[in-house]
Amino acid sequence: MTADGNNKNKSKPAAKFKEAAPGPEQPRLKSPSEMEAKLARLEAEVTARSELNTPPLPIVNADISSPAVQFSKNESKTSTAKIEHSPHINMAAFWTIAILSILLANAPGISLLMTPVNQFVVMIHECSHAIVTLLTGGHPAVTIVSDGLGHAGLTQSNGGWLFFSAQAGYLGTALFGCLLIYLGQFPKYSRYILMGIGGLMILSSLIFITPAIFSASFLSGIFSMMWGLTMGAACIYMGKKLKPLMANMVLLFLAVQTALNSISLAWILVPHALGLAGQGFTDATIMQTYFFLPAIFWALLWIAMSLAMLFFTVKFTYGKAILNRKKIERNI
């Protein structure tokens, strides 16, 4: 009995255990694809929250070849180019140079500082004579240094049409000055224009000054050649080394000086034509000798034509921009 009772007592807890053992139903294992999708969703949620709550880390030692860095570099270059090529800056620079050139024309020491520019204008004047002489069948020989008789330069011509070649000096200088003023409104090309001017000066020196070296003007021809080649090389050097903005300032300065000098030098002919100053010959007295009309007529004619060319050039390039702002935005 005892054994049976023990067996009964032992069986009851076991039955109770069997009743208590079953608990909440265990979750059923999901398929691997469902688990991967859930993990991906959790990872995306964590990443999104971290991006919202955490500030972006600074980029250190960024690769300059990355697209973002390249975009930033290109953007800065574009903004710099817009500043350098701004027509507003170009127009302001032109008028500033023009006004200062007029106000400081007779200031002490300015003439000495302007010696290279004056030589530049003299070469333009004499080469204008020489080009027309050559085009009309003549043979020119040019010097661009003082001969001690009041002439800053001389063009000796053998043949050609004197009526045109004698007038070409002052009118050609005015025309070239107006051309530079027109070209000066395109700052992005100023470097190439300076290099082109330098190349033309060197070529003109070799063509027009060389004959003077093999003539009675040997010494003047040597010094003239030195001036011509030096000025040409200087223009080429500035065109290569200067930034577009500074090259444009140099070009505008040469343009203004050339245009103004064409008028001021022609004005000097007036007292000569009236017999009030100087005894030497001038372009105006040459025209008087060969074409009968008085020298004062030719001097005043050249002044009037130079002023007309300068007026219409400035009006076309920078004058209208003062009244019409759209005009100065055409080169942006």
C-alpha positions as CSV (number, residue, x, y, z in Angstrom):
1,M,0.0,0.0,0.0
2,T,2.7,2.2,1.0
3,A,4.4,1.7,-2.3
4,D,1.1,2.2,-4.0
5,G,0.5,5.4,-2.0
6,N,3.9,6.7,-2.9
7,N,3.2,6.0,-6.4
8,K,0.0,7.9,-6.3
9,N,1.6,10.8,-4.5
10,K,4.3,11.0,-7.0
11,S,2.0,10.9,-10.0
12,K,-0.1,13.8,-8.9
13,P,2.6,16.4,-8.9
14,A,3.7,15.1,-12.2
15,A,0.2,15.6,-13.5
16,K,0.1,19.1,-12.0
17,F,3.5,19.8,-13.6
18,K,2.1,18.7,-16.9
19,E,-0.8,21.1,-16.5
20,A,1.4,24.0,-15.5
21,A,4.2,23.5,-18.0
22,P,2.4,24.7,-21.1
23,G,2.9,28.5,-21.1
24,P,2.3,31.2,-23.7
25,E,2.6,30.0,-27.2
26,Q,6.1,30.4,-28.6
27,P,6.5,32.7,-31.6
28,R,6.8,30.9,-34.9
29,L,10.2,31.4,-36.6
30,K,9.9,33.5,-39.7
31,S,11.5,32.9,-43.0
32,P,15.0,34.3,-43.7
33,S,13.7,36.7,-46.3
34,E,11.3,38.2,-43.8
35,M,14.0,38.6,-41.2
36,E,16.3,40.3,-43.7
37,A,13.6,42.8,-44.7
38,K,12.8,43.6,-41.1
39,L,16.5,44.2,-40.3
40,A,16.8,46.4,-43.4
41,R,13.8,48.5,-42.1
42,L,15.3,48.8,-38.7
43,E,18.7,49.8,-40.1
44,A,17.1,52.5,-42.3
45,E,15.1,53.9,-39.4
46,V,18.2,54.1,-37.2
47,T,20.1,55.8,-40.0
48,A,17.3,58.4,-40.6
49,R,17.2,59.2,-36.9
50,S,21.0,59.7,-36.7
51,E,20.9,62.0,-39.7
52,L,18.2,64.2,-38.1
53,N,19.9,64.4,-34.7
54,T,23.6,64.5,-35.6
55,P,25.2,67.5,-37.4
56,P,27.2,66.7,-40.5
57,L,30.9,66.1,-40.0
58,P,33.4,68.5,-41.6
59,I,35.2,67.2,-44.6
60,V,38.9,67.0,-43.9
61,N,41.5,66.5,-46.6
62,A,38.8,66.3,-49.3
63,D,39.8,64.8,-52.6
64,I,40.1,67.8,-55.0
65,S,39.1,65.5,-57.8
66,S,35.7,64.8,-56.3
67,P,32.7,66.3,-58.2
68,A,31.7,68.5,-55.3
69,V,35.1,70.1,-55.0
70,Q,35.4,70.5,-58.7
71,F,32.0,72.3,-58.8
72,S,33.1,74.7,-56.0
73,K,36.4,75.5,-57.9
74,N,34.6,76.1,-61.2
75,E,32.0,78.3,-59.4
76,S,34.7,80.5,-57.9
77,K,36.5,80.8,-61.2
78,T,33.2,81.8,-62.9
79,S,32.5,84.5,-60.2
80,T,36.1,85.8,-60.5
81,A,35.7,86.0,-64.3
82,K,32.5,87.9,-64.0
83,I,34.2,90.5,-61.8
84,E,37.2,90.8,-64.1
85,H,35.0,91.1,-67.2
86,S,32.3,93.3,-65.7
87,P,31.4,96.1,-68.2
88,H,30.6,98.3,-65.2
89,I,34.2,98.2,-64.0
90,N,35.4,98.6,-67.6
91,M,33.4,101.7,-68.2
92,A,34.3,103.2,-64.8
93,A,38.0,102.6,-65.5
94,F,37.8,104.3,-68.9
95,W,36.2,107.5,-67.6
96,T,38.5,107.6,-64.6
97,I,41.6,107.3,-66.8
98,A,40.3,109.9,-69.3
99,I,39.5,112.4,-66.6
100,L,42.7,112.0,-64.7
101,S,44.7,112.2,-68.0
102,I,43.2,115.5,-68.8
103,L,43.5,116.9,-65.2
104,L,47.1,115.8,-64.7
105,A,48.4,116.5,-68.2
106,N,50.5,119.5,-67.1
107,A,51.4,118.3,-63.6
108,P,55.1,118.5,-62.7
109,G,57.1,115.4,-63.5
110,I,54.3,113.7,-65.5
111,S,55.9,114.3,-68.8
112,L,59.0,112.4,-67.7
113,L,56.9,109.5,-66.4
114,M,55.0,109.4,-69.6
115,T,58.1,109.1,-71.8
116,P,57.4,105.4,-72.8
117,V,53.8,106.3,-73.6
118,N,54.9,109.3,-75.6
119,Q,57.3,107.2,-77.6
120,F,54.4,104.7,-78.2
121,V,52.3,107.6,-79.7
122,V,55.2,108.8,-81.8
123,M,55.7,105.4,-83.2
124,I,52.0,105.1,-84.1
125,H,52.2,108.6,-85.8
126,E,55.2,107.8,-87.9
127,C,54.1,104.3,-88.7
128,S,50.8,105.8,-90.0
129,H,52.8,107.9,-92.4
130,A,54.9,104.9,-93.4
131,I,51.9,102.5,-94.0
132,V,50.1,105.0,-96.3
133,T,53.4,105.7,-98.1
134,L,54.0,102.0,-98.6
135,L,50.4,101.4,-99.7
136,T,50.6,104.1,-102.3
137,G,53.8,102.8,-103.8
138,G,56.5,104.6,-101.8
139,H,59.4,103.5,-99.7
140,P,59.4,104.9,-96.1
141,A,62.2,105.1,-93.6
142,V,61.1,105.9,-90.0
143,T,62.8,107.2,-86.9
144,I,61.0,107.8,-83.6
145,V,63.6,109.7,-81.6
146,S,64.2,113.5,-81.5
147,D,66.3,114.9,-84.3
148,G,67.2,118.0,-82.3
149,L,65.1,120.3,-84.5
150,G,61.8,119.9,-82.6
151,H,60.6,116.7,-84.3
152,A,59.9,113.8,-82.1
153,G,60.1,111.5,-85.1
154,L,60.5,111.6,-88.9
155,T,59.3,109.6,-91.8
156,Q,61.3,110.0,-95.0
157,S,59.4,108.9,-98.0
158,N,60.6,108.1,-101.5
159,G,57.6,108.1,-103.7
160,G,54.0,107.4,-102.7
161,W,51.0,109.8,-102.7
162,L,52.1,112.7,-100.5
163,F,48.5,114.1,-100.2
164,F,47.5,111.0,-98.3
165,S,50.7,110.1,-96.5
166,A,51.3,113.6,-95.1
167,Q,47.9,113.6,-93.5
168,A,48.1,110.1,-92.2
169,G,50.2,111.0,-89.1
170,Y,47.6,112.8,-87.0
171,L,44.6,111.2,-88.5
172,G,46.1,107.7,-88.3
173,T,47.0,108.2,-84.6
174,A,43.5,109.4,-83.8
175,L,42.0,106.4,-85.7
176,F,44.3,103.9,-83.9
177,G,43.4,105.5,-80.5
178,C,39.7,105.1,-81.4
179,L,40.3,101.5,-82.3
180,L,41.9,100.8,-79.0
181,I,39.0,102.5,-77.2
182,Y,36.6,100.2,-79.0
183,L,38.7,97.1,-78.3
184,G,39.1,98.1,-74.6
185,Q,35.4,97.3,-74.0
186,F,36.2,93.6,-74.3
187,P,38.3,92.9,-71.2
188,K,38.5,89.1,-71.7
189,Y,40.5,89.8,-74.9
190,S,42.8,92.5,-73.6
191,R,45.7,90.2,-73.0
192,Y,45.6,89.0,-76.6
193,I,45.2,92.5,-77.9
194,L,48.3,93.7,-76.0
195,M,50.3,90.8,-77.4
196,G,49.0,91.6,-80.9
197,I,50.1,95.3,-80.5
198,G,53.5,94.1,-79.4
199,G,53.9,91.9,-82.4
200,L,52.8,94.6,-84.8
201,M,55.3,97.1,-83.2
202,I,58.2,94.6,-83.6
203,L,57.2,93.9,-87.2
204,S,56.8,97.6,-88.0
205,S,60.2,98.3,-86.5
206,L,61.8,95.7,-88.7
207,I,60.1,96.9,-91.8
208,F,60.1,100.7,-91.4
209,I,63.0,101.6,-89.1
210,T,65.6,99.2,-90.7
211,P,65.9,101.4,-93.8
212,A,66.8,104.4,-91.6
213,I,69.7,102.5,-90.2
214,F,71.2,102.1,-93.7
215,S,70.9,105.8,-94.4
216,A,72.3,109.1,-93.1
217,S,70.1,108.7,-90.0
218,F,72.1,105.7,-88.8
219,L,72.4,106.7,-85.1
220,S,68.7,107.8,-84.9
221,G,67.8,104.6,-86.6
222,I,69.7,102.5,-84.0
223,F,68.0,104.2,-81.1
224,S,64.6,104.1,-82.8
225,M,65.0,100.3,-83.4
226,M,65.9,99.9,-79.7
227,W,62.7,101.8,-78.7
228,G,60.5,99.9,-81.1
229,L,61.7,96.4,-80.1
230,T,61.6,97.3,-76.4
231,M,58.0,98.6,-76.6
232,G,56.9,95.6,-78.6
233,A,58.5,93.2,-76.2
234,A,56.9,95.0,-73.2
235,C,53.4,94.8,-74.7
236,I,53.9,91.0,-75.4
237,Y,55.2,90.5,-71.8
238,M,52.3,92.3,-70.3
239,G,49.8,90.4,-72.4
240,K,51.3,87.1,-71.2
241,K,51.8,87.9,-67.5
242,L,49.0,90.3,-66.5
243,K,45.5,89.1,-65.4
244,P,42.7,90.1,-67.7
245,L,41.5,92.9,-65.5
246,M,45.0,94.5,-65.3
247,A,45.6,94.0,-69.0
248,N,42.4,95.8,-69.7
249,M,43.5,98.7,-67.5
250,V,46.8,98.9,-69.5
251,L,44.9,98.8,-72.8
252,L,42.5,101.5,-71.8
253,F,45.3,103.7,-70.6
254,L,47.1,103.3,-74.0
255,A,43.8,104.0,-75.8
256,V,43.1,107.2,-73.9
257,Q,46.7,108.5,-74.2
258,T,46.8,107.8,-77.9
259,A,43.5,109.4,-78.6
260,L,44.2,112.5,-76.5
261,N,47.7,112.9,-77.8
262,S,46.5,112.9,-81.4
263,I,44.4,116.0,-80.6
264,S,47.0,117.8,-78.4
265,L,49.8,117.3,-80.8
266,A,47.6,118.5,-83.7
267,W,46.8,121.6,-81.6
268,I,50.5,122.4,-81.3
269,L,50.5,122.8,-85.1
270,V,48.2,125.9,-84.7
271,P,50.9,128.3,-83.4
272,H,53.4,126.9,-85.9
273,A,50.9,127.5,-88.7
274,L,50.4,131.0,-87.6
275,G,54.1,131.7,-87.3
276,L,53.9,132.2,-83.6
277,A,56.2,129.4,-82.6
278,G,59.0,127.4,-84.2
279,Q,60.6,127.7,-87.6
280,G,60.8,124.1,-88.6
281,F,58.5,122.3,-91.0
282,T,55.5,120.3,-89.9
283,D,52.9,118.1,-91.6
284,A,50.7,121.1,-92.0
285,T,53.4,123.3,-93.6
286,I,54.2,120.4,-96.0
287,M,50.6,120.3,-97.1
288,Q,50.7,124.1,-97.5
289,T,53.8,123.9,-99.7
290,Y,52.5,121.2,-102.0
291,F,48.7,121.8,-102.0
292,F,48.4,125.6,-101.6
293,L,45.9,125.8,-98.8
294,P,47.4,127.5,-95.7
295,A,48.8,125.4,-92.9
296,I,46.2,126.6,-90.4
297,F,43.5,125.1,-92.5
298,W,45.1,121.6,-92.4
299,A,45.8,121.9,-88.7
300,L,42.2,122.8,-87.8
301,L,40.9,120.2,-90.3
302,W,42.9,117.4,-88.6
303,I,41.8,118.6,-85.1
304,A,38.1,118.6,-86.2
305,M,38.3,115.2,-87.8
306,S,40.1,113.7,-84.7
307,L,37.5,115.2,-82.4
308,A,34.7,113.8,-84.5
309,M,36.3,110.3,-84.6
310,L,36.8,110.4,-80.8
311,F,33.3,111.7,-80.1
312,F,31.5,109.0,-82.1
313,T,33.7,106.2,-80.8
314,V,33.1,107.2,-77.2
315,K,29.4,107.7,-77.8
316,F,29.2,104.2,-79.5
317,T,31.2,102.4,-76.8
318,Y,30.7,104.1,-73.4
319,G,28.6,107.2,-74.0
320,K,25.2,105.5,-74.4
321,A,25.8,103.2,-71.4
322,I,25.5,106.2,-69.1
323,L,21.9,106.7,-70.2
324,N,21.0,103.1,-71.0
325,R,22.2,100.5,-68.5
326,K,21.3,97.7,-70.8
327,K,24.1,98.9,-73.2
328,I,26.8,98.0,-70.7
329,E,25.5,94.6,-70.0
330,R,26.0,93.3,-73.6
331,N,29.5,91.7,-72.7
332,I,28.6,89.9,-69.5
